[in-house]
């Protein structure tokens, strides 16, 4: 007899099998991500193309990549945050209504929103911000439950977020993927979240920053803090970033 966890996993696999018969639906309005609300002020980030970066050997970055769970109390620079955001969800080029980014996505749909919890970033007040990929900018978000410090408390290891300079929260909007790929699109959401976080690891290695992926958190609580319903949009992955402790 299968355990509940095995049954749940098996059912997910069965319900997300590839079906060539899926009829593509009308493209949803929610496909466009990173929309600025009328009452929000856009905070432009330094242009990544104008930031003088030292060359990094890819093989070295991949070799040096590892999870760092303890950070120093130093802040990181806004230009470093700009690089982290650009190489995890930034727009590389635009063509025929699609935007191609620094990470792969089925159909170039990119069904994610990126929010960051800022503790120590030069030039930014502490709080929760949302990334606007098309503008390479931030907008500050209001917490719908608690404050930005509440995010640490809903993680299994609170210190990861509490001690970080900045933490990343990726939320998925299933409709942006499922309209084209049907139930199979649910698999793509989780696969692509991994692509994003792996990029963060490699870029942090190149910048000599510490990073740690976070998968253990209270789903309902983080969705509540962000003001999302957990269905049409839900938290899919997190990661903390900070300067390495000597």
MDAnalysis code that builds the backbone (N, CA, C; Angstrom):
import MDAnalysis as mda
import numpy as np

u = mda.Universe.empty(738, n_residues=246, atom_resindex=np.repeat(np.arange(246), 3), trajectory=True)
u.add_TopologyAttr("name", ["N", "CA", "C"] * 246)
u.add_TopologyAttr("resid", np.arange(1, 247))
u.add_TopologyAttr("resname", ["UNK", "UNK", "UNK", "UNK", "UNK", "UNK", "UNK", "UNK", "UNK", "UNK", "UNK", "UNK", "UNK", "UNK", "UNK", "UNK", "UNK", "UNK", "UNK", "UNK", "UNK", "UNK", "UNK", "UNK", "UNK", "UNK", "UNK", "UNK", "UNK", "UNK", "UNK", "UNK", "UNK", "UNK", "UNK", "UNK", "UNK", "UNK", "UNK", "UNK", "UNK", "UNK", "UNK", "UNK", "UNK", "UNK", "UNK", "UNK", "UNK", "UNK", "UNK", "UNK", "UNK", "UNK", "UNK", "UNK", "UNK", "UNK", "UNK", "UNK", "UNK", "UNK", "UNK", "UNK", "UNK", "UNK", "UNK", "UNK", "UNK", "UNK", "UNK", "UNK", "UNK", "UNK", "UNK", "UNK", "UNK", "UNK", "UNK", "UNK", "UNK", "UNK", "UNK", "UNK", "UNK", "UNK", "UNK", "UNK", "UNK", "UNK", "UNK", "UNK", "UNK", "UNK", "UNK", "UNK", "UNK", "UNK", "UNK", "UNK", "UNK", "UNK", "UNK", "UNK", "UNK", "UNK", "UNK", "UNK", "UNK", "UNK", "UNK", "UNK", "UNK", "UNK", "UNK", "UNK", "UNK", "UNK", "UNK", "UNK", "UNK", "UNK", "UNK", "UNK", "UNK", "UNK", "UNK", "UNK", "UNK", "UNK", "UNK", "UNK", "UNK", "UNK", "UNK", "UNK", "UNK", "UNK", "UNK", "UNK", "UNK", "UNK", "UNK", "UNK", "UNK", "UNK", "UNK", "UNK", "UNK", "UNK", "UNK", "UNK", "UNK", "UNK", "UNK", "UNK", "UNK", "UNK", "UNK", "UNK", "UNK", "UNK", "UNK", "UNK", "UNK", "UNK", "UNK", "UNK", "UNK", "UNK", "UNK", "UNK", "UNK", "UNK", "UNK", "UNK", "UNK", "UNK", "UNK", "UNK", "UNK", "UNK", "UNK", "UNK", "UNK", "UNK", "UNK", "UNK", "UNK", "UNK", "UNK", "UNK", "UNK", "UNK", "UNK", "UNK", "UNK", "UNK", "UNK", "UNK", "UNK", "UNK", "UNK", "UNK", "UNK", "UNK", "UNK", "UNK", "UNK", "UNK", "UNK", "UNK", "UNK", "UNK", "UNK", "UNK", "UNK", "UNK", "UNK", "UNK", "UNK", "UNK", "UNK", "UNK", "UNK", "UNK", "UNK", "UNK", "UNK", "UNK", "UNK", "UNK", "UNK", "UNK", "UNK", "UNK", "UNK", "UNK", "UNK", "UNK", "UNK", "UNK", "UNK", "UNK", "UNK", "UNK"])
u.atoms.positions = np.array([
    [0.848, -1.204, 0.000],
    [0.000, 0.000, 0.000],
    [0.882, 1.252, 0.000],
    [0.540, 2.203, -0.866],
    [1.333, 3.421, -0.967],
    [1.097, 4.346, 0.219],
    [2.170, 5.025, 0.641],
    [2.014, 6.048, 1.668],
    [1.328, 7.256, 1.049],
    [0.827, 8.149, 1.909],
    [0.152, 9.347, 1.409],
    [1.074, 10.174, 0.528],
    [2.347, 10.299, 0.934],
    [3.281, 11.110, 0.156],
    [3.549, 10.491, -1.210],
    [3.674, 9.157, -1.262],
    [3.895, 8.479, -2.540],
    [2.683, 8.631, -3.442],
    [1.496, 8.517, -2.851],
    [0.264, 8.643, -3.626],
    [0.138, 10.042, -4.206],
    [0.461, 11.060, -3.392],
    [0.381, 12.444, -3.858],
    [1.344, 12.680, -5.011],
    [2.582, 12.190, -4.872],
    [3.562, 12.356, -5.937],
    [3.146, 11.643, -7.208],
    [2.638, 10.410, -7.073],
    [2.207, 9.638, -8.236],
    [1.035, 10.322, -8.936],
    [0.106, 10.847, -8.158],
    [-1.052, 11.524, -8.745],
    [-0.616, 12.776, -9.507],
    [0.352, 13.515, -8.924],
    [0.865, 14.703, -9.611],
    [1.466, 14.314, -10.960],
    [2.250, 13.244, -10.986],
    [2.871, 12.804, -12.235],
    [1.818, 12.397, -13.261],
    [0.782, 11.696, -12.806],
    [-0.260, 11.245, -13.726],
    [-1.064, 12.413, -14.296],
    [-1.363, 13.380, -13.451],
    [-2.206, 14.491, -13.896],
    [-1.443, 15.518, -14.724],
    [-0.112, 15.413, -14.724],
    [0.674, 16.364, -15.515],
    [1.399, 15.680, -16.667],
    [0.913, 14.494, -17.064],
    [1.490, 13.810, -18.216],
    [1.352, 14.670, -19.464],
    [2.316, 14.526, -20.379],
    [2.241, 15.280, -21.633],
    [1.077, 14.769, -22.469],
    [0.241, 15.676, -22.935],
    [-0.897, 15.329, -23.787],
    [-0.875, 16.222, -25.014],
    [-0.664, 15.604, -26.153],
    [-0.557, 16.355, -27.403],
    [-1.889, 16.963, -27.807],
    [-2.972, 16.528, -27.157],
    [-4.315, 16.977, -27.535],
    [-4.712, 18.295, -26.881],
    [-3.841, 18.855, -26.029],
    [-4.204, 20.094, -25.331],
    [-4.462, 21.223, -26.312],
    [-5.600, 21.875, -26.139],
    [-5.956, 23.017, -26.973],
    [-5.442, 24.297, -26.326],
    [-4.616, 25.043, -27.060],
    [-4.077, 26.287, -26.527],
    [-5.207, 27.281, -26.303],
    [-5.268, 27.826, -25.111],
    [-6.320, 28.769, -24.761],
    [-5.912, 30.191, -25.120],
    [-6.833, 31.107, -24.907],
    [-6.524, 32.515, -25.152],
    [-5.454, 32.974, -24.169],
    [-4.504, 33.728, -24.688],
    [-3.406, 34.208, -23.853],
    [-3.950, 35.103, -22.745],
    [-3.629, 34.808, -21.478],
    [-4.187, 35.588, -20.365],
    [-3.515, 36.942, -20.208],
    [-4.242, 37.875, -19.644],
    [-3.685, 39.201, -19.390],
    [-2.582, 39.148, -18.342],
    [-2.605, 38.115, -17.511],
    [-1.611, 38.013, -16.441],
    [-0.246, 37.592, -16.957],
    [-0.126, 37.413, -18.283],
    [1.182, 37.014, -18.800],
    [2.218, 38.097, -18.516],
    [1.824, 39.355, -18.613],
    [2.766, 40.446, -18.379],
    [3.099, 40.499, -16.899],
    [4.372, 40.422, -16.586],
    [4.763, 40.413, -15.179],
    [5.375, 41.744, -14.781],
    [5.523, 41.921, -13.481],
    [6.203, 43.102, -12.986],
    [5.495, 44.398, -13.302],
    [4.197, 44.450, -13.086],
    [3.434, 45.671, -13.354],
    [3.504, 46.597, -12.145],
    [3.742, 47.870, -12.396],
    [3.809, 48.863, -11.322],
    [2.421, 49.427, -11.055],
    [1.993, 49.400, -9.806],
    [0.702, 49.961, -9.437],
    [0.793, 51.489, -9.412],
    [-0.352, 52.185, -9.612],
    [-0.342, 53.657, -9.683],
    [0.266, 54.344, -8.464],
    [0.118, 53.736, -7.286],
    [0.608, 54.380, -6.060],
    [2.046, 54.000, -5.715],
    [2.704, 53.258, -6.601],
    [4.061, 52.805, -6.328],
    [5.094, 53.635, -7.086],
    [6.197, 53.905, -6.414],
    [7.291, 54.666, -7.014],
    [8.339, 53.704, -7.557],
    [8.713, 53.899, -8.817],
    [9.719, 53.044, -9.441],
    [11.115, 53.440, -8.976],
    [11.878, 52.455, -8.541],
    [13.264, 52.666, -8.122],
    [14.165, 52.003, -9.159],
    [14.787, 52.811, -10.001],
    [15.635, 52.265, -11.053],
    [16.913, 51.668, -10.463],
    [17.339, 50.564, -11.043],
    [18.572, 49.904, -10.625],
    [19.699, 50.248, -11.597],
    [20.944, 50.182, -11.145],
    [22.069, 50.435, -12.049],
    [22.008, 49.520, -13.273],
    [22.313, 50.065, -14.446],
    [22.294, 49.308, -15.694],
    [23.391, 48.243, -15.660],
    [23.027, 46.955, -15.768],
    [24.039, 45.883, -15.697],
    [25.129, 46.023, -16.754],
    [24.765, 46.545, -17.930],
    [25.745, 46.667, -19.013],
    [26.795, 47.731, -18.725],
    [26.524, 48.599, -17.751],
    [27.460, 49.668, -17.425],
    [28.239, 49.398, -16.139],
    [28.036, 48.222, -15.568],
    [28.747, 47.860, -14.339],
    [30.032, 47.124, -14.710],
    [31.197, 47.671, -14.347],
    [32.468, 47.024, -14.702],
    [32.719, 45.784, -13.838],
    [32.496, 44.632, -14.411],
    [32.671, 43.380, -13.674],
    [33.971, 42.699, -14.080],
    [34.658, 42.150, -13.108],
    [35.859, 41.373, -13.404],
    [35.448, 40.078, -14.100],
    [36.205, 39.643, -15.109],
    [35.874, 38.391, -15.806],
    [35.836, 37.215, -14.833],
    [34.865, 36.336, -15.036],
    [34.733, 35.147, -14.190],
    [34.766, 33.915, -15.087],
    [35.578, 32.941, -14.741],
    [35.623, 31.688, -15.493],
    [34.448, 30.820, -15.046],
    [33.600, 30.450, -15.997],
    [32.377, 29.709, -15.675],
    [32.682, 28.434, -14.898],
    [33.700, 27.700, -15.320],
    [34.021, 26.436, -14.650],
    [34.372, 26.668, -13.184],
    [35.060, 27.766, -12.920],
    [35.419, 28.079, -11.533],
    [34.177, 28.416, -10.711],
    [33.265, 29.199, -11.315],
    [32.038, 29.579, -10.606],
    [31.189, 28.351, -10.290],
    [31.104, 27.422, -11.245],
    [30.335, 26.200, -11.013],
    [30.994, 25.338, -9.940],
    [32.320, 25.305, -9.955],
    [33.050, 24.510, -8.964],
    [32.928, 25.105, -7.565],
    [32.964, 26.444, -7.483],
    [32.949, 27.126, -6.182],
    [31.549, 27.264, -5.591],
    [30.528, 27.015, -6.408],
    [29.148, 27.191, -5.971],
    [28.825, 26.263, -4.806],
    [28.333, 26.827, -3.715],
    [27.885, 25.999, -2.598],
    [26.965, 26.824, -1.704],
    [26.236, 26.138, -0.842],
    [25.308, 26.818, 0.063],
    [26.063, 27.381, 1.261],
    [25.856, 28.670, 1.513],
    [26.450, 29.355, 2.664],
    [25.305, 29.803, 3.563],
    [25.329, 29.375, 4.814],
    [24.193, 29.621, 5.710],
    [24.456, 30.673, 6.785],
    [25.683, 31.177, 6.847],
    [26.029, 32.199, 7.837],
    [26.626, 33.388, 7.104],
    [26.118, 34.594, 7.408],
    [26.556, 35.795, 6.702],
    [27.112, 36.828, 7.678],
    [27.948, 37.704, 7.145],
    [28.472, 38.797, 7.957],
    [27.405, 39.881, 8.072],
    [27.668, 40.888, 8.883],
    [26.711, 41.984, 9.072],
    [26.923, 43.108, 8.054],
    [27.807, 42.893, 7.086],
    [28.065, 43.909, 6.070],
    [26.900, 44.000, 5.088],
    [26.703, 45.190, 4.536],
    [25.689, 45.364, 3.505],
    [26.268, 44.985, 2.147],
    [25.386, 44.798, 1.164],
    [25.838, 44.633, -0.210],
    [25.468, 45.892, -0.974],
    [26.125, 46.112, -2.100],
    [25.893, 47.315, -2.885],
    [24.670, 47.148, -3.787],
    [24.096, 48.281, -4.155],
    [22.947, 48.234, -5.052],
    [23.340, 47.660, -6.414],
    [24.572, 47.938, -6.849],
    [25.000, 47.394, -8.142],
    [25.100, 45.869, -8.086],
    [25.454, 45.316, -6.928],
    [25.500, 43.858, -6.797],
    [24.088, 43.277, -6.869],
    [23.148, 43.942, -6.211],
    [21.752, 43.510, -6.293],
    [21.259, 43.577, -7.731],
    [21.649, 44.625, -8.441],
    [21.272, 44.775, -9.846],
    [21.739, 43.580, -10.669],
    [22.972, 43.155, -10.437],
    [23.519, 42.007, -11.162],
    [22.767, 40.726, -10.802],
    [22.484, 40.538, -9.516],
    [21.767, 39.338, -9.068],
    [20.388, 39.248, -9.709],
    [19.680, 40.356, -9.755],
    [18.337, 40.363, -10.339],
    [18.388, 40.176, -11.853],
    [19.347, 40.830, -12.490],
    [19.438, 40.731, -13.955],
    [19.714, 39.300, -14.400],
    [20.613, 38.620, -13.706],
    [20.996, 37.285, -14.149],
    [20.111, 36.175, -13.598],
    [19.072, 36.537, -12.858],
    [18.093, 35.536, -12.434],
    [16.741, 35.708, -13.125],
    [16.363, 36.949, -13.449],
    [15.083, 37.177, -14.131],
    [15.129, 38.355, -15.098],
    [16.314, 38.891, -15.353],
    [16.436, 40.070, -16.202],
    [16.157, 39.790, -17.669],
    [15.737, 40.830, -18.387],
    [15.443, 40.721, -19.818],
    [16.728, 40.911, -20.618],
    [17.022, 39.947, -21.475],
    [18.220, 39.987, -22.313],
    [17.943, 40.667, -23.643],
    [16.782, 40.352, -24.236],
    [16.364, 40.998, -25.476],
    [14.861, 40.814, -25.665],
    [14.281, 41.666, -26.511],
    [12.851, 41.599, -26.804],
    [12.673, 41.359, -28.297],
    [11.702, 40.495, -28.632],
    [11.480, 40.177, -30.040],
    [10.060, 39.668, -30.237],
    [9.323, 40.295, -31.159],
    [7.968, 39.867, -31.526],
    [7.052, 39.664, -30.320],
    [7.099, 40.592, -29.395],
    [6.209, 40.533, -28.243],
    [6.686, 39.639, -27.123],
    [7.768, 38.901, -27.336],
    [8.320, 38.044, -26.285],
    [9.573, 38.690, -25.715],
    [9.831, 38.431, -24.453],
    [11.075, 38.912, -23.861],
    [11.924, 37.717, -23.455],
    [13.147, 37.725, -23.940],
    [14.067, 36.628, -23.672],
    [14.974, 37.021, -22.518],
    [15.072, 36.135, -21.567],
    [15.766, 36.481, -20.329],
    [17.051, 35.686, -20.150],
    [17.656, 35.870, -19.008],
    [18.927, 35.211, -18.720],
    [18.735, 33.796, -18.185],
    [17.484, 33.354, -18.074],
    [17.174, 31.971, -17.697],
    [16.194, 31.401, -18.716],
    [16.229, 30.084, -18.953],
    [15.303, 29.483, -19.909],
    [13.898, 29.357, -19.338],
    [12.909, 29.405, -20.237],
    [11.516, 29.202, -19.840],
    [10.750, 28.658, -21.037],
    [9.921, 27.647, -20.816],
    [9.134, 27.058, -21.893],
    [8.289, 28.128, -22.577],
    [8.436, 28.249, -23.880],
    [7.666, 29.238, -24.629],
    [8.023, 30.667, -24.301],
    [9.132, 30.870, -23.616],
    [9.549, 32.212, -23.166],
    [8.426, 32.904, -22.393],
    [7.701, 32.123, -21.573],
    [6.547, 32.662, -20.841],
    [6.924, 33.253, -19.483],
    [7.953, 32.730, -18.850],
    [8.461, 33.271, -17.581],
    [7.330, 33.564, -16.580],
    [6.756, 32.512, -15.991],
    [5.572, 32.665, -15.139],
    [5.863, 33.028, -13.689],
    [6.865, 33.859, -13.453],
    [7.264, 34.156, -12.078],
    [7.264, 35.645, -11.773],
    [7.106, 35.934, -10.487],
    [7.349, 37.268, -9.950],
    [8.497, 37.127, -8.954],
    [9.357, 38.132, -8.909],
    [10.477, 38.128, -7.966],
    [10.276, 39.218, -6.935],
    [10.281, 38.826, -5.680],
    [10.266, 39.794, -4.585],
    [11.540, 39.604, -3.770],
    [12.000, 40.676, -3.164],
    [13.201, 40.581, -2.331],
    [12.913, 41.171, -0.956],
    [13.501, 40.549, 0.049],
    [13.442, 41.065, 1.414],
    [14.779, 41.745, 1.679],
    [14.768, 43.063, 1.752],
    [16.000, 43.827, 1.935],
    [16.263, 44.060, 3.415],
    [17.415, 43.621, 3.873],
    [17.886, 43.925, 5.227],
    [19.023, 44.931, 5.198],
    [20.009, 44.662, 4.314],
    [21.198, 45.512, 4.254],
    [21.674, 45.655, 2.807],
    [21.044, 46.554, 2.087],
    [21.472, 46.891, 0.725],
    [21.699, 48.388, 0.677],
    [22.900, 48.802, 0.319],
    [23.244, 50.220, 0.268],
    [22.280, 50.979, -0.634],
    [21.659, 52.026, -0.083],
    [20.763, 52.859, -0.874],
    [19.315, 52.432, -0.870],
    [18.987, 51.331, -0.171],
    [17.599, 50.870, -0.089],
    [17.183, 50.726, 1.370],
    [15.990, 51.209, 1.687],
    [15.450, 51.020, 3.031],
    [15.061, 49.556, 3.224],
    [15.157, 49.031, 4.438],
    [14.693, 47.671, 4.695],
    [13.214, 47.525, 4.324],
    [12.856, 46.361, 3.823],
    [11.471, 46.120, 3.441],
    [11.379, 45.079, 2.345],
    [10.169, 44.891, 1.830],
    [9.928, 43.957, 0.730],
    [9.736, 44.750, -0.554],
    [10.434, 44.332, -1.602],
    [10.353, 44.988, -2.904],
    [9.994, 43.952, -3.967],
    [9.381, 44.442, -5.048],
    [9.085, 43.573, -6.193],
    [9.903, 44.042, -7.388],
    [10.437, 43.088, -8.122],
    [11.286, 43.384, -9.272],
    [10.446, 43.535, -10.531],
    [10.746, 44.572, -11.317],
    [10.096, 44.807, -12.605],
    [11.118, 44.501, -13.697],
    [11.100, 43.298, -14.267],
    [12.129, 42.896, -15.227],
    [12.200, 43.776, -16.470],
    [11.041, 44.198, -16.983],
    [11.029, 44.981, -18.219],
    [11.642, 46.359, -18.025],
    [11.621, 46.856, -16.796],
    [12.195, 48.170, -16.488],
    [13.527, 48.060, -15.756],
    [13.889, 46.878, -15.353],
    [15.033, 46.632, -14.464],
    [14.974, 47.628, -13.304],
    [13.899, 47.504, -12.552],
    [13.628, 48.435, -11.457],
    [12.905, 47.700, -10.335],
    [12.753, 48.388, -9.208],
    [12.050, 47.854, -8.049],
    [10.886, 48.753, -7.678],
    [9.889, 48.169, -7.033],
    [8.854, 48.945, -6.351],
    [8.721, 48.364, -4.949],
    [8.504, 49.230, -3.979],
    [8.361, 48.750, -2.603],
    [6.941, 48.251, -2.391],
    [6.827, 47.102, -1.731],
    [5.539, 46.471, -1.484],
    [5.143, 46.623, -0.021],
    [3.848, 46.677, 0.217],
    [3.356, 46.684, 1.588],
    [3.150, 45.250, 2.047],
    [3.521, 44.969, 3.281],
    [3.274, 43.648, 3.853],
    [1.806, 43.565, 4.251],
    [1.157, 42.489, 3.855],
    [-0.260, 42.333, 4.171],
    [-0.463, 41.641, 5.514],
    [0.623, 41.136, 6.083],
    [0.564, 40.505, 7.402],
    [1.951, 40.625, 8.021],
    [2.060, 41.296, 9.148],
    [3.365, 41.489, 9.767],
    [4.200, 42.503, 9.010],
    [5.529, 42.283, 9.000],
    [6.431, 43.169, 8.273],
    [7.506, 42.325, 7.601],
    [8.511, 42.988, 7.002],
    [9.522, 42.221, 6.268],
    [10.289, 41.261, 7.172],
    [10.377, 41.596, 8.461],
    [11.069, 40.706, 9.395],
    [10.260, 39.433, 9.672],
    [8.971, 39.476, 9.367],
    [8.113, 38.304, 9.586],
    [8.482, 37.156, 8.655],
    [9.102, 37.480, 7.508],
    [9.456, 36.436, 6.543],
    [10.416, 35.430, 7.170],
    [11.370, 35.914, 7.954],
    [12.330, 35.008, 8.599],
    [11.619, 34.026, 9.527],
    [10.603, 34.496, 10.219],
    [9.938, 33.682, 11.238],
    [9.152, 32.515, 10.660],
    [8.794, 32.590, 9.379],
    [7.990, 31.514, 8.798],
    [8.870, 30.471, 8.097],
    [10.191, 30.654, 8.174],
    [11.129, 29.690, 7.597],
    [11.582, 28.692, 8.663],
    [11.872, 27.486, 8.242],
    [12.334, 26.472, 9.197],
    [13.641, 26.899, 9.855],
    [14.508, 27.559, 9.067],
    [15.743, 28.121, 9.607],
    [15.637, 29.640, 9.515],
    [15.077, 30.287, 10.533],
    [14.834, 31.733, 10.474],
    [16.093, 32.557, 10.238],
    [17.237, 32.074, 10.704],
    [18.470, 32.854, 10.612],
    [18.917, 33.078, 9.177],
    [18.528, 32.190, 8.267],
    [18.913, 32.359, 6.867],
    [18.440, 33.705, 6.334],
    [17.191, 34.033, 6.593],
    [16.638, 35.304, 6.118],
    [17.018, 36.441, 7.052],
    [16.956, 36.196, 8.359],
    [17.223, 37.257, 9.337],
    [18.639, 37.806, 9.224],
    [19.614, 36.946, 8.925],
    [21.011, 37.388, 8.864],
    [21.459, 37.782, 7.462],
    [20.610, 37.562, 6.473],
    [20.995, 37.854, 5.088],
    [21.000, 39.352, 4.818],
    [21.751, 39.747, 3.792],
    [21.676, 41.129, 3.317],
    [20.400, 41.310, 2.509],
    [20.058, 40.279, 1.742],
    [18.836, 40.297, 0.940],
    [18.395, 38.854, 0.709],
    [17.098, 38.633, 0.711],
    [16.563, 37.308, 0.410],
    [15.611, 37.409, -0.771],
    [15.622, 36.378, -1.597],
    [14.791, 36.337, -2.797],
    [13.569, 35.456, -2.547],
    [12.426, 35.932, -3.006],
    [11.186, 35.150, -2.943],
    [10.633, 35.074, -4.359],
    [10.539, 33.867, -4.901],
    [9.971, 33.702, -6.237],
    [8.559, 33.140, -6.116],
    [7.624, 33.804, -6.736],
    [6.247, 33.319, -6.754],
    [5.880, 32.921, -8.176],
    [5.046, 31.901, -8.280],
    [4.615, 31.400, -9.583],
    [3.180, 31.827, -9.859],
    [2.914, 32.176, -11.116],
    [1.560, 32.502, -11.578],
    [1.200, 31.440, -12.622],
    [0.547, 30.331, -12.200],
    [0.319, 29.187, -13.087],
    [-0.364, 29.538, -14.406],
    [-1.295, 30.488, -14.384],
    [-2.050, 30.827, -15.590],
    [-1.138, 31.248, -16.733],
    [-0.015, 31.852, -16.413],
    [0.907, 32.299, -17.460],
    [1.525, 31.134, -18.221],
    [1.528, 29.957, -17.614],
    [2.109, 28.776, -18.239],
    [1.045, 27.818, -18.766],
    [-0.040, 27.651, -18.003],
    [-1.018, 26.605, -18.300],
    [-1.868, 26.920, -19.529],
    [-2.066, 28.202, -19.842],
    [-2.879, 28.539, -21.020],
    [-2.296, 27.918, -22.290],
    [-0.986, 27.741, -22.317],
    [-0.323, 27.199, -23.508],
    [0.002, 25.718, -23.383],
    [0.393, 25.273, -22.193],
    [0.877, 23.901, -22.037],
    [-0.052, 22.999, -21.242],
    [-1.210, 23.506, -20.835],
    [-2.144, 22.682, -20.092],
    [-1.579, 22.235, -18.754],
    [-2.051, 21.083, -18.264],
    [-1.620, 20.600, -16.953],
    [-0.123, 20.287, -16.900],
    [0.467, 20.026, -18.071],
    [1.910, 19.788, -18.123],
    [2.683, 21.013, -17.621],
    [2.073, 22.181, -17.784],
    [2.714, 23.415, -17.359],
    [3.032, 23.451, -15.877],
    [2.277, 22.677, -15.075],
    [2.568, 22.646, -13.636],
    [3.972, 22.094, -13.375],
    [4.378, 21.107, -14.168],
    [5.734, 20.574, -13.997],
    [6.769, 21.650, -14.317],
    [6.495, 22.394, -15.382],
    [7.459, 23.403, -15.819],
    [7.702, 24.459, -14.742],
    [6.664, 24.781, -13.969],
    [6.825, 25.788, -12.918],
    [7.954, 25.413, -11.964],
    [7.945, 24.176, -11.503],
    [8.929, 23.742, -10.512],
    [10.310, 23.551, -11.139],
    [10.327, 23.063, -12.374],
    [11.606, 22.911, -13.073],
    [12.268, 24.273, -13.258],
    [11.481, 25.245, -13.703],
    [12.042, 26.554, -14.032],
    [12.444, 27.349, -12.796],
    [11.769, 27.105, -11.683],
    [12.204, 27.746, -10.436],
    [13.625, 27.299, -10.098],
    [13.933, 26.041, -10.401],
    [15.285, 25.536, -10.189],
    [16.298, 26.220, -11.085],
    [15.902, 26.495, -12.344],
    [16.805, 27.219, -13.248],
    [17.194, 28.567, -12.642],
    [16.200, 29.270, -12.124],
    [16.430, 30.615, -11.582],
    [17.394, 30.565, -10.403],
    [17.135, 29.650, -9.478],
    [17.958, 29.586, -8.270],
    [19.382, 29.140, -8.594],
    [19.539, 28.257, -9.573],
    [20.888, 27.842, -9.968],
    [21.667, 29.033, -10.523],
    [21.008, 29.878, -11.306],
    [21.674, 31.087, -11.795],
    [22.135, 31.962, -10.629],
    [21.272, 32.074, -9.610],
    [21.635, 32.881, -8.445],
    [22.895, 32.323, -7.782],
    [22.973, 31.012, -7.662],
    [24.155, 30.389, -7.064],
    [25.421, 30.713, -7.857],
    [25.338, 30.591, -9.172],
    [26.520, 30.812, -10.011],
    [26.952, 32.274, -9.971],
    [25.976, 33.188, -10.035],
    [26.308, 34.615, -9.995],
    [26.896, 34.987, -8.637],
    [26.340, 34.450, -7.564],
    [26.897, 34.726, -6.234],
    [28.330, 34.215, -6.123],
    [28.603, 33.073, -6.729],
    [29.974, 32.556, -6.727],
    [30.899, 33.525, -7.447],
    [30.417, 34.090, -8.561],
    [31.218, 35.042, -9.314],
    [31.462, 36.339, -8.573],
    [30.519, 36.711, -7.695],
    [30.640, 37.956, -6.925],
    [31.196, 37.721, -5.519],
    [31.558, 36.482, -5.227],
    [32.071, 36.105, -3.893],
    [31.061, 36.391, -2.786],
    [29.786, 36.180, -3.082],
    [28.718, 36.323, -2.098],
    [28.249, 34.939, -1.659],
    [27.704, 34.862, -0.451],
    [27.138, 33.616, 0.027],
    [25.674, 33.519, -0.364],
    [25.195, 32.305, -0.599],
    [23.800, 32.097, -0.994],
    [23.334, 30.742, -0.476],
    [22.046, 30.656, -0.158],
    [21.468, 29.377, 0.256],
    [20.012, 29.308, -0.187],
    [19.673, 28.265, -0.927],
    [18.287, 28.051, -1.341],
    [17.440, 27.689, -0.129],
    [16.178, 28.092, -0.157],
    [15.256, 27.837, 0.959],
    [13.992, 27.182, 0.418],
    [13.746, 25.950, 0.855],
    [12.535, 25.255, 0.439],
    [11.599, 24.950, 1.591],
    [12.086, 25.137, 2.825],
    [11.278, 24.827, 4.009],
    [10.743, 26.106, 4.632],
    [9.496, 26.392, 4.366],
    [8.830, 27.580, 4.897],
    [7.335, 27.292, 4.964],
    [6.620, 28.072, 5.766],
    [5.174, 27.902, 5.879],
    [4.506, 28.561, 4.674],
    [3.971, 27.741, 3.783],
    [3.407, 28.255, 2.529],
    [2.292, 29.264, 2.760],
    [1.367, 28.923, 3.632],
    [0.233, 29.822, 3.863],
    [0.679, 31.158, 4.444],
    [1.641, 31.113, 5.353],
    [2.103, 32.346, 5.995],
    [2.838, 33.260, 5.024],
    [3.711, 32.696, 4.184],
    [4.441, 33.554, 3.247],
    [3.490, 34.137, 2.212],
    [2.523, 33.350, 1.755],
    [1.542, 33.880, 0.808],
    [0.731, 35.004, 1.440],
    [0.407, 34.843, 2.724],
    [-0.362, 35.858, 3.451],
    [0.445, 37.146, 3.593],
    [1.723, 37.040, 3.934],
    [2.579, 38.221, 4.074],
    [2.646, 38.993, 2.760],
    [2.728, 38.252, 1.651],
    [2.848, 38.884, 0.334],
    [1.510, 39.362, -0.219],
    [0.422, 38.922, 0.390],
    [-0.895, 39.332, -0.091],
    [-1.333, 38.599, -1.341],
    [-0.905, 37.340, -1.490],
    [-1.319, 36.526, -2.632],
    [-2.143, 35.349, -2.119],
    [-2.980, 34.774, -3.004],
    [-3.979, 33.818, -2.522],
    [-3.493, 32.375, -2.418],
    [-2.296, 32.072, -2.903],
    [-1.796, 30.708, -2.818],
    [-2.327, 29.794, -3.902],
    [-3.165, 30.308, -4.798],
    [-3.708, 29.517, -5.902],
    [-3.366, 30.160, -7.250],
    [-3.878, 31.359, -7.487],
    [-3.543, 32.044, -8.739],
    [-2.103, 32.543, -8.722],
    [-1.534, 32.658, -7.535],
    [-0.123, 32.989, -7.359],
    [0.318, 32.413, -6.017],
    [1.481, 31.780, -6.000],
    [1.960, 31.183, -4.757],
    [3.485, 31.204, -4.711],
    [4.015, 31.209, -3.496],
    [5.465, 31.158, -3.309],
    [5.965, 29.767, -3.690],
    [6.963, 29.731, -4.573],
    [7.463, 28.445, -5.057],
    [8.883, 28.141, -4.585],
    [9.650, 29.192, -4.223],
    [11.056, 28.987, -3.857],
    [11.583, 30.261, -3.219],
    [12.612, 30.110, -2.392],
    [13.254, 31.265, -1.765],
    [14.764, 31.039, -1.715],
    [15.495, 32.101, -1.449],
    [16.947, 31.989, -1.266],
    [17.450, 33.203, -0.506],
    [18.477, 32.996, 0.305],
    [19.085, 34.097, 1.056],
    [20.474, 34.390, 0.491],
    [20.877, 35.673, 0.571],
    [22.171, 36.108, 0.037],
    [22.818, 37.074, 1.026],
    [24.117, 36.964, 1.186],
    [24.830, 37.901, 2.054],
    [26.328, 37.776, 1.864],
    [27.057, 38.680, 2.464],
    [28.516, 38.580, 2.414],
    [28.971, 37.431, 3.313],
    [29.979, 36.734, 2.856],
    [30.487, 35.602, 3.629],
    [31.166, 36.090, 4.900],
    [30.982, 35.337, 5.954],
    [31.621, 35.659, 7.222],
    [33.067, 35.176, 7.176],
    [33.979, 36.033, 7.606],
    [35.409, 35.663, 7.596],
    [35.673, 34.534, 8.593],
])
